[in-house]
């Protein structure tokens, strides 16, 4: 394959408001939300009738009825119908990986333009029947006679009719992400007060960003929502301190509903192109998608479930001959405030960086004033498959406003994985 190694320009990011699940977007599918988001990009960047090179979209909570939702979302917009699309999924890193794959295609010269994004909904869960019922129904369908069909039908028991709800836990440990994070914060000695402080700052930064109008051109209204509905201007450290533990309900528990992300519905996408495509079509370049890395840890045998971004970032820094301090902005996904604090402490630890990252010394501290400056996931919400695209869109705007610089993005995911990326201007 001939690789042209083009620079990949971020031409725009857009999303619908992130809302608490089971509220404004009830009975709304991933395909619905993605279609609205894509159409928003089409309208904003005058792409009606335009043929894009490819579209990559993903979701974690997927329904088998929407098996080709990316292509269907494209067909639901006014993009040229010959624009191809594909689905992918890397847990909470889904849309960051989607953007990475579109970027790689552009960099290689395979395509000139594309869109990467994702969505998620807990309000339209793919509720299924027990697998044993499915197997029995298949047997009934394959029956050779009416008598055989009746005989197989009579094998169905009332217990087979119990619905099966998707659960957010790790199949190999049986623990939820919150329970795993409780183990992490205990290992890293992260106190509840630290977590509440980060959560409070996340909300206050988001409130300030809204007052400044930062999100006005990054969000389009959808249904009854015109802005993110989880941001709490009225929260306080006192209110956060009163909340009870949500996962470890003993006195030792420190993760609460206030310092963790809530179930969220929403979608986000990023419009990408080569520099030549941008110039030819009069699109402004906000920033460049410079590099991306995915990593994983063996959480089954002792590693922290959400610590993989520490590895991904370390590899990115080494490959790009950079230090952790070489960035103007940091977007570190706040699945839980405690998880962010564990990551920061790990980077500051000589022992961890030597043993787990293979480095000579600690990566060091970051300037916390440069981290999640417009609010983080605790405040804005976390639709699993959409968060990466939200981060890229916000980071690209920050760099464009500054006029130059670099941004580091870090996303932890289920399955002990992490995805990190570098943006530059």
N, C-alpha and C positions, 0 to 999 in steps of 0.2 A: 504494500500500500504506500502510495506517495503521500508524505506528510508535509504540508506547506508551513506548519507551525505558525499560523496567524495569531495575532493577539485577539483575545475575545472581549468585545465591548459589551458592557451592560447598558442597554438602551432605556430600560425602564422597569419598574416593579409596581405591581398593583395587587390589591386584595379586597375582599369584602370584609366587613367588620367581623371581629371574633366575638362570639357570644357564648354565654353559658349554655350548656347542653339542656335539651328538653324545654327550651323557651322559644325565642324568636324563630329558630329554624326547625322547629318540630315538623316532622313529615317532609323533610327536605333531604334529597339524596346527595351523595358526593358528585354525581354527574350534574345535578342541577347547579350546585355551587361552583363547580369548575367551569361550566358553560357560562355562567354569569361573569366570572372572573376573566375568562378569555375574551368574552365580548367587550368587557371593559377595556382591555388592552387594545383590542381591534379599534374601538372607538377613539381611544386616547391617541393612538399612534397612526391613525388613518390607514388601517390594514384591510379594510373591506375589499374583497375580491383579490387580495394579494396571496401569492403562493409562498409559504414558508418552507424551509428545508425539513424541519421535523418538530414535533411537539412531544415532550416527555412529561407525564403526569403520574402521580401516585397517591395512594391512600392506604392506611393501615386497616381500618374497619371497612372491609370491602364486601359487597354483596355479589353472589354468583350471578344475580340477574343483570348486573352491570359489568359483565366480564370484559367488555371492550369500551369502557367508559371514556378513555382518553380520546379515541377516535370519534366516539359519539358526541363528546363535548365539542370537538372541532366542527363536526357537521351541524351542531346546534348554533354555530356562530356564522357571521358573514365573511369569515376567512374563505379563501378559495377552497372548494371542496376537495381538491387534489392534494391538500396538505396532509401528510401522513402523521400518525401519532402512535405512541405505545405506552403501556402501563409499566410501572416498576414499583418496588417497595423495599426500603431499608429502614423499617420501623420509624422512629422519630427523625431520622436523617433522610427521609425519603425525598423531599423536594430539593434539599441541598445536593443529593446524589443525582437527581434529575437535571438540575442546572449544570452539574459537572459533566454529565454525559453529553448534553447538548453542546457544552463548551468544547469538549474534546472533538466532537464532529466538526465544529467550526474551525478549531485550531488545525485539524488535519486537512482542511480544505474539502471535506465531503459535502458540507452544506455552507450556506452563507448566513443563514438566519434561523432562529428557532425560539421556542418557549419552553421553559422548565418550571414545574410547579407541583402543587399537591393540595390535598384537602383532607378533612376528616370530620366525621359526625358520630356522635353517640346517640343522636336522636332518631337515627334511622338504622338501628343495629340489625345486622344480618342474623336474626334469630332462626335457629334451625331445630329440627326434631332430633331425637336421639339417633345415633348412627345405626343402632340395631333395628330401629324402625325403618330407616332408609334401606337397609339390606333386605328386610322382609318385603318392603314394597317392590324392590327390584325383583325379588323372587316371584311375587304375585304377577308382575308385568311379564315375566318370562314363562309363566305357566302355559302348558300345552293344551289344557282343557278347562272347561268350566268347573268341573269337579276338583281339579288340582288347584285352581285359583281360589275356590271357596275354602279348601283345606288349608291352604297357606294363609289366607286371610284370618282364619280362626286362630292362628298362632300369635296374632298380635295381642299383647296384654295391655291393660291400662297404664302400666308403668312406661311402656314404650311411647306413650303420647305426651310425656313430659317434655316441654320445650327445653332447648339447650341454648343458653345465653353465652356470648363470647365474654371471656374474662381476661382482665389485664394482669396476668401473672406469668412467671417464668415456668414453662413446663418441666424443666430439669430440676428445679428446686421447690416448686409449689408456692413460692413467695411472690408477693406483689412487688412492684418497683418501689413503693414506699417502704415496705418492710426491708428490702435490700438497702435502701438509703439509710434507714435507722441503724443498720449494722455499720455502714460507712461512717456516719457521724460519731458513733461511739468509738470506732477505731481511731478517728482523727481528732477526737476530743472537741467536737464542734458543739457549742452550747446552744440551747434554744434562744437565748437572748441575741446571739449573733445571727441566727437564722431570721428571727423577727426583724432585726435591724435591716438586713438586706431586703426582706420582703417590703418593709415600709419604704425604703429608698426606691424600690422598683415602682411602687405606686406613685410616689411623689414625683419621680422623674417623668412618668407617663402623663400625669396630670399637667405638669409644666409643659411637656411637649405638645399636648393638645391645646393649651392656652396660647402657645407660640404659633400654632397652625402647622406644625411639622407634618402631621398626618393627612392634611387636607388633600394633597395630590397623590397620596399613596393608598387611599381607601375610597371605594365607591359604595354608595348606599345599596343595601340589599334587603328586600322585604321591609320589615319595620325598623331595621337597624341602620343608623346613619354613622355610628362610631362604635368602637370597641366597648362592650357592655360590662366588662369585668373590672375595669379600672375603678378604684375606690378612693375618691378624694377625701372621704370622711374617715378613713382608717387612721389608727394611731398605734403607737407602741403599746399603750395601755390596753387597747382593744385586742391587739394581737397576743399580748401576754396572757389574756384571760381564756384564750381558746384551748380546748383540751386536745391531747394527742390523738391523732387519727389512725395510726398504724400500730405502734407499740403503746397500748393503752395503760401500761403500768406507769409508775412515777418516773421511770427512766426514759419514757418516750418524749421526743422533742419535736417531731414533725406534726404540724397541725394543718387544718384547712386553710389557714392564713399564710403559712410560709411554704405552701405547696401549690402547684398549678391545679386548677379545677378542670373538670371535664368540659371541653370546649368544642364548638362547631365552627368551621370556617374554611376558607380556601385562599391561596395566594399563588402568584406566578411572576416570573421574570422574563423579560424580552431581551434576547441576546443576538449579537450579529458580529460579523467581521468588521474591521475598520473600513474596508472598501465598501461593504454593504451600507454602513452607516452614512458614509460620505455621499454615496450614490443616491440614497433615499432621504437625505437631509435630516437624519436623526442625530441628536446630540448624544455624545458619549458621557455617561455619568461617571463610570469607573471601568476598570478592567478586572475580569475574573482570572487571577494569576495562577492559582494552583489549588489543588484539593487532595485530601488524603483520608482514607478510611482505616480504622484499626479495630482490634477486638482484644478482649482479655478473657482469661479462664476464670470466670466468676463462680463456676461450679466447684472449683477447688481453691477458693479463698480470696480471689481478687474481688475488688469492689465492682459491683455490677455496672456502675455509671462512671468508671474511671478510664475507659478507653480513650476519651479525648486527650488525656495527658500524653498518650503514645502518639496519637495522630498529629498533635501539635509539635511534639518533639521531632518527628520525622520531617514535617513541613519545614521547620526551622533549619534543620540540617541540610535538606536538599536546596534550600534557598539561601544558605549561608547567612542566616539572620539570628538575632537573639529575641527572647520573649519581650524585651523592652522596645523593640524597633517598630512599634505600632502607635498610630494616633488614636485608634478606637479599637475596643474589644467588644464583641457581641458573644457572650457566653450564655447559652440557653439555660434558663432557670427551670428545669423540670421540678426541682426542689431547691429552695435556698441553701439547704444543707449540702446538696450535691455540688453547687458552685463553690462553696467554701472549702469542701474537701479537695476539689481540683486545685484551687489556689494554694492550699497548704501543701499539696503534693509537689507542685512546681517549686515551692520554697524549700523543700526537704532534700538535703544532700543524700540521705540514705535512700529515699525513694527514687530519686533521679538516677543514682548510681545502680541500684539493684534492678529496678523495673524498666528504666529507660535506657540503660547502658551508657550513661553520660559520666563525665569526669566530676561534675559538680551539679548543684541545683540550677534550674533554669532561672530561678529568682522570682521576685515580686513584680506585679504590674501596678500601675497607677490606677487605683480604683475609681478615680474621678473620670477615667476614660472608658469605663466599663458600663455597657448597657445604658448609655447616656439618655436615651429617650424612653426608658422603661424596659423591663424584661418580661419574660413569659409569665411570671407570677402575677403581674399586673395586667398584661395585655391578653393573656390566654394562650393556650397551647393545643390547637387542633393538630394532632400528631404529624400528619403528612404535610401540613402547610407551614410549619414553623421555619424550616430552612429557607424557604422563599421569602418569608417575612424578614428574616435577618439580612438576606442579601439585598433586598430592596431598600431597607433602611440604611444599611451600611453604604451602599452605593450613593444614596442621597447625601449622607454625612460627608463622604469624601468629595463629592461634587461641590457641596457648599463650602468646604474648606479650600478647595482648589487644587489640593495635592495631598499626598500621604498614603498610608497603608492601614488596612483594617484586618483584624483576625477574627474569624468566626469559629465557634466550637459548639458542637451539638452532641449530647449523649443520647444513646438509644437503648431500647430493649435488646436482650440477647447479648449484653456485654459489649456492644459496639459503640463506635464514635466516629463522627465525620467532622473534619476541620477544613477551612479554606482561607486563602489569602486574597484580598482585594486590594487594588492599588489605583492611584490616580496620577 
